[in-house]
């Protein structure tokens, strides 16, 4: 049934979706978030407001879809963490890259908008965990399990807790602008995490 | 000059401030945050919108002041951490209380509103650090320094990092609704922090 309008219709629909999501991302990157309305997104995308509301129920939903679309097409492979056999240097590589990403101004506003939406909407928070956070966490945990097998991490460690201790300080420092996100800071988080969950626990 | 209108005027002004801030807090606790407008706060407080705008430039500023007012009158004493000489049990007491506070629904919405404002406004984030976060952090660091002197914590530990490793996982789990905030979770954070920064570092 939905194909009755033909492949051209589907392509146009998908193209319009991409134009709207791209407009949402560029507006969020440019403006104070409370100025980013559905009206403003529609104007930037060159569509009517109703075209947006036919697909998404609210600004929250459009902005969330806009962020989600950035990771479309990324398969499991692309989020896998490096595994050279040296947990400490692999994690430092990853955490330095993460710190750099959070410190990037064009990424910063988009991430703040996403966090505003998920902080205030439990359903979006669940969708965020399911579609964005969980696949990334699973990739990270696969690396940690490999370290457990190699005797570089406590085999009994709760890997969700390990990830929280590793990432949450960086997240909170970024969200509250509490301090610089330097390579040295990234390294210090890896060092603390490995002391907390390394194999040589007392 | 400002006293020319007399003490009655000052008292009325202060009373009106308290009524407005209390109205802001109760609205935030009851409603979706994007429904909490300056108009709604004014209506709840029984004042004109201009009465609010004469004091505060924006919704952000009123909500921030409303949260800040909760800790008015608290002196240094009241934020001091327990110091029984046993760092582990003192921190577990504090972290269990913190987890309980974050899990309290009436506190939850107010804290989410505060975090929304400071995430999207660098000036408010700085004011938050100065007026709310720093005094609390100083009290916590005083307890950690006492533990360093007692040989219960690495004397070279960066105390800001210690606080981040201890608190940020709880904060992120709460903000993203990523899991339960139980006493066992609070304890696990203290255990991980003490392993990371305890005196017996390799």
HADDOCK unambig.tbl for C-alpha pairs under 7 A between the chains (distance, minus, plus):
assign (segid A and resid 112 and name CA) (segid B and resid 119 and name CA) 6.31 0.50 0.50
assign (segid A and resid 112 and name CA) (segid B and resid 120 and name CA) 6.63 0.50 0.50
assign (segid A and resid 116 and name CA) (segid B and resid 116 and name CA) 5.45 0.50 0.50
assign (segid A and resid 118 and name CA) (segid B and resid 176 and name CA) 6.73 0.50 0.50
assign (segid A and resid 119 and name CA) (segid B and resid 112 and name CA) 6.32 0.50 0.50
assign (segid A and resid 119 and name CA) (segid B and resid 175 and name CA) 5.59 0.50 0.50
assign (segid A and resid 119 and name CA) (segid B and resid 176 and name CA) 6.19 0.50 0.50
assign (segid A and resid 120 and name CA) (segid B and resid 112 and name CA) 6.64 0.50 0.50
assign (segid A and resid 125 and name CA) (segid B and resid 176 and name CA) 6.04 0.50 0.50
assign (segid A and resid 125 and name CA) (segid B and resid 177 and name CA) 6.91 0.50 0.50
assign (segid A and resid 164 and name CA) (segid B and resid 169 and name CA) 5.20 0.50 0.50
assign (segid A and resid 165 and name CA) (segid B and resid 165 and name CA) 5.87 0.50 0.50
assign (segid A and resid 165 and name CA) (segid B and resid 169 and name CA) 5.92 0.50 0.50
assign (segid A and resid 168 and name CA) (segid B and resid 168 and name CA) 5.24 0.50 0.50
assign (segid A and resid 168 and name CA) (segid B and resid 169 and name CA) 5.01 0.50 0.50
assign (segid A and resid 168 and name CA) (segid B and resid 172 and name CA) 5.99 0.50 0.50
assign (segid A and resid 169 and name CA) (segid B and resid 164 and name CA) 5.21 0.50 0.50
assign (segid A and resid 169 and name CA) (segid B and resid 165 and name CA) 5.92 0.50 0.50
assign (segid A and resid 169 and name CA) (segid B and resid 168 and name CA) 5.00 0.50 0.50
assign (segid A and resid 169 and name CA) (segid B and resid 169 and name CA) 6.90 0.50 0.50
assign (segid A and resid 172 and name CA) (segid B and resid 168 and name CA) 5.98 0.50 0.50
assign (segid A and resid 175 and name CA) (segid B and resid 119 and name CA) 5.59 0.50 0.50
assign (segid A and resid 176 and name CA) (segid B and resid 118 and name CA) 6.72 0.50 0.50
assign (segid A and resid 176 and name CA) (segid B and resid 119 and name CA) 6.20 0.50 0.50
assign (segid A and resid 176 and name CA) (segid B and resid 125 and name CA) 6.02 0.50 0.50
assign (segid A and resid 177 and name CA) (segid B and resid 125 and name CA) 6.89 0.50 0.50
assign (segid A and resid 192 and name CA) (segid B and resid 196 and name CA) 5.08 0.50 0.50
assign (segid A and resid 193 and name CA) (segid B and resid 196 and name CA) 6.71 0.50 0.50
assign (segid A and resid 195 and name CA) (segid B and resid 195 and name CA) 6.39 0.50 0.50
assign (segid A and resid 195 and name CA) (segid B and resid 196 and name CA) 4.71 0.50 0.50
assign (segid A and resid 196 and name CA) (segid B and resid 192 and name CA) 5.09 0.50 0.50
assign (segid A and resid 196 and name CA) (segid B and resid 193 and name CA) 6.72 0.50 0.50
assign (segid A and resid 196 and name CA) (segid B and resid 195 and name CA) 4.72 0.50 0.50
assign (segid A and resid 196 and name CA) (segid B and resid 196 and name CA) 4.34 0.50 0.50
